[in-house]
Amino acid sequence: MSKSSNKKPSVTKSEAKSTDDAKPAPTKPRSGRSQFKMRTPEEKRQAHKEGIIKTAVASIVGIAAGIIAYLQLGVGDDPTIKWYVIMMFIVGISFYVMKFTFPIFKIKPKEFGFKDWFYVEFIVIDFCLVTWTLLLN
């Protein structure tokens, strides 16, 4: 057999285009999950604005927590109080502060998922520790 007989027939451009333009059949959403939806530029702008507000509020709460921790605990050399207990109190208090602060900025905390709360609490703890450290120096 020659090599030319093993070649597959070439696909014409019109056939290739028809397969590229084919759209998948609509599927049912799985277990309450929403399907991917393209956002409009206005929705993207609004989401970006909300992200900045979430970060700014979490940063301010974290800085305030760092200042309060410095004023109340100072160096924190009391062996009866562990640092991780302090951080858990800060996480708990900041959660409720932000839960009641976000609606002021027209952000709905009821729509937050685990990832959103983890993000804002990480920012709070990060800013708290950085502020506390800077004040100790």
FILUM-175846 format. One record per residue (C-alpha): residue number from 1; residue in three letters; z negated, y negated, x negated. Coordinates in pm, whole numbers, padded with zeros to 5 digits. Example, Ala and Ser with C-alpha at 12.3 -4.5 7.8 and 13.67 -1.06 7.14 Angstrom:
BEGIN
ATOM     k     r       zz       yy       xx
ATOM     1   ALA   -00780    00450   -01230
ATOM     2   SER   -00714    00106   -01367
This chain:
BEGIN
ATOM     k     r       zz       yy       xx
ATOM     1   MET    00000    00000    00000
ATOM     2   SER    00075   -00344   -00117
ATOM     3   LYS   -00175   -00627   -00120
ATOM     4   SER    00024   -00820    00136
ATOM     5   SER   -00026   -00550    00398
ATOM     6   ASN   -00409   -00580    00369
ATOM     7   LYS   -00409   -00949    00457
ATOM     8   LYS   -00542   -01049    00793
ATOM     9   PRO   -00316   -01255    01013
ATOM    10   SER   -00379   -01624    00963
ATOM    11   VAL   -00535   -01822    01242
ATOM    12   THR   -00335   -02117    01365
ATOM    13   LYS   -00492   -02460    01392
ATOM    14   SER   -00479   -02456    01770
ATOM    15   GLU   -00669   -02126    01783
ATOM    16   ALA   -00930   -02254    01535
ATOM    17   LYS   -00977   -02572    01734
ATOM    18   SER   -01028   -02386    02058
ATOM    19   THR   -01307   -02177    01904
ATOM    20   ASP   -01474   -02487    01753
ATOM    21   ASP   -01472   -02671    02085
ATOM    22   ALA   -01626   -02378    02268
ATOM    23   LYS   -01964   -02467    02411
ATOM    24   PRO   -02243   -02216    02440
ATOM    25   ALA   -02338   -02105    02786
ATOM    26   PRO   -02639   -02282    02930
ATOM    27   THR   -02957   -02087    02890
ATOM    28   LYS   -03280   -02089    03082
ATOM    29   PRO   -03574   -02258    02911
ATOM    30   ARG   -03816   -02008    02761
ATOM    31   SER   -04173   -02013    02886
ATOM    32   GLY   -04191   -02378    02976
ATOM    33   ARG   -04040   -02512    02656
ATOM    34   SER   -03793   -02790    02700
ATOM    35   GLN   -03447   -02765    02559
ATOM    36   PHE   -03331   -02993    02280
ATOM    37   LYS   -03217   -03327    02413
ATOM    38   MET   -03036   -03599    02225
ATOM    39   ARG   -03231   -03923    02233
ATOM    40   THR   -03074   -04258    02293
ATOM    41   PRO   -03112   -04537    02036
ATOM    42   GLU   -03367   -04705    02266
ATOM    43   GLU   -03576   -04388    02283
ATOM    44   LYS   -03558   -04354    01904
ATOM    45   ARG   -03671   -04715    01864
ATOM    46   GLN   -03959   -04660    02105
ATOM    47   ALA   -04068   -04341    01927
ATOM    48   HIS   -04058   -04522    01592
ATOM    49   LYS   -04265   -04808    01733
ATOM    50   GLU   -04523   -04564    01873
ATOM    51   GLY   -04541   -04385    01537
ATOM    52   ILE   -04616   -04710    01359
ATOM    53   ILE   -04885   -04799    01612
ATOM    54   LYS   -05044   -04453    01584
ATOM    55   THR   -05053   -04483    01205
ATOM    56   ALA   -05190   -04837    01210
ATOM    57   VAL   -05469   -04756    01458
ATOM    58   ALA   -05566   -04443    01263
ATOM    59   SER   -05568   -04642    00938
ATOM    60   ILE   -05791   -04914    01081
ATOM    61   VAL   -06031   -04656    01227
ATOM    62   GLY   -06040   -04477    00890
ATOM    63   ILE   -06113   -04798    00699
ATOM    64   ALA   -06391   -04885    00945
ATOM    65   ALA   -06535   -04534    00908
ATOM    66   GLY   -06531   -04568    00528
ATOM    67   ILE   -06714   -04901    00544
ATOM    68   ILE   -06972   -04762    00788
ATOM    69   ALA   -07021   -04453    00570
ATOM    70   TYR   -07079   -04675    00267
ATOM    71   LEU   -07324   -04900    00451
ATOM    72   GLN   -07519   -04612    00607
ATOM    73   LEU   -07505   -04349    00333
ATOM    74   GLY   -07428   -04542    00015
ATOM    75   VAL   -07373   -04294   -00264
ATOM    76   GLY   -07458   -04005   -00033
ATOM    77   ASP   -07689   -03835   -00283
ATOM    78   ASP   -07926   -03702   -00017
ATOM    79   PRO   -07910   -03323   -00059
ATOM    80   THR   -08000   -03258    00306
ATOM    81   ILE   -07676   -03415    00430
ATOM    82   LYS   -07359   -03234    00330
ATOM    83   TRP   -07033   -03426    00289
ATOM    84   TYR   -06837   -03195    00519
ATOM    85   VAL   -07085   -03255    00801
ATOM    86   ILE   -07027   -03629    00761
ATOM    87   MET   -06650   -03573    00778
ATOM    88   MET   -06683   -03365    01095
ATOM    89   PHE   -06884   -03644    01259
ATOM    90   ILE   -06616   -03892    01156
ATOM    91   VAL   -06343   -03668    01300
ATOM    92   GLY   -06531   -03628    01629
ATOM    93   ILE   -06613   -03995    01670
ATOM    94   SER   -06266   -04112    01565
ATOM    95   PHE   -06107   -03869    01813
ATOM    96   TYR   -06283   -04038    02103
ATOM    97   VAL   -06226   -04387    01963
ATOM    98   MET   -05853   -04326    01939
ATOM    99   LYS   -05839   -04143    02271
ATOM   100   PHE   -05965   -04459    02443
ATOM   101   THR   -05786   -04705    02211
ATOM   102   PHE   -05431   -04569    02236
ATOM   103   PRO   -05386   -04655    02608
ATOM   104   ILE   -05447   -05022    02516
ATOM   105   PHE   -05128   -05000    02307
ATOM   106   LYS   -04939   -04814    02584
ATOM   107   ILE   -04950   -04481    02404
ATOM   108   LYS   -05038   -04178    02616
ATOM   109   PRO   -05286   -03956    02428
ATOM   110   LYS   -05254   -03691    02700
ATOM   111   GLU   -04905   -03619    02567
ATOM   112   PHE   -05037   -03553    02215
ATOM   113   GLY   -05008   -03203    02080
ATOM   114   PHE   -05204   -03039    01801
ATOM   115   LYS   -04964   -03174    01541
ATOM   116   ASP   -05010   -03535    01659
ATOM   117   TRP   -05389   -03516    01661
ATOM   118   PHE   -05392   -03342    01323
ATOM   119   TYR   -05173   -03621    01183
ATOM   120   VAL   -05390   -03909    01307
ATOM   121   GLU   -05716   -03737    01210
ATOM   122   PHE   -05581   -03667    00861
ATOM   123   ILE   -05500   -04037    00826
ATOM   124   VAL   -05851   -04129    00942
ATOM   125   ILE   -06020   -03895    00694
ATOM   126   ASP   -05788   -04001    00413
ATOM   127   PHE   -05849   -04373    00468
ATOM   128   CYS   -06221   -04313    00514
ATOM   129   LEU   -06256   -04131    00183
ATOM   130   VAL   -06040   -04379   -00006
ATOM   131   THR   -06230   -04678    00136
ATOM   132   TRP   -06568   -04518    00068
ATOM   133   THR   -06463   -04434   -00288
ATOM   134   LEU   -06337   -04785   -00355
ATOM   135   LEU   -06659   -04936   -00225
ATOM   136   LEU   -06868   -04706   -00444
ATOM   137   ASN   -06696   -04831   -00759
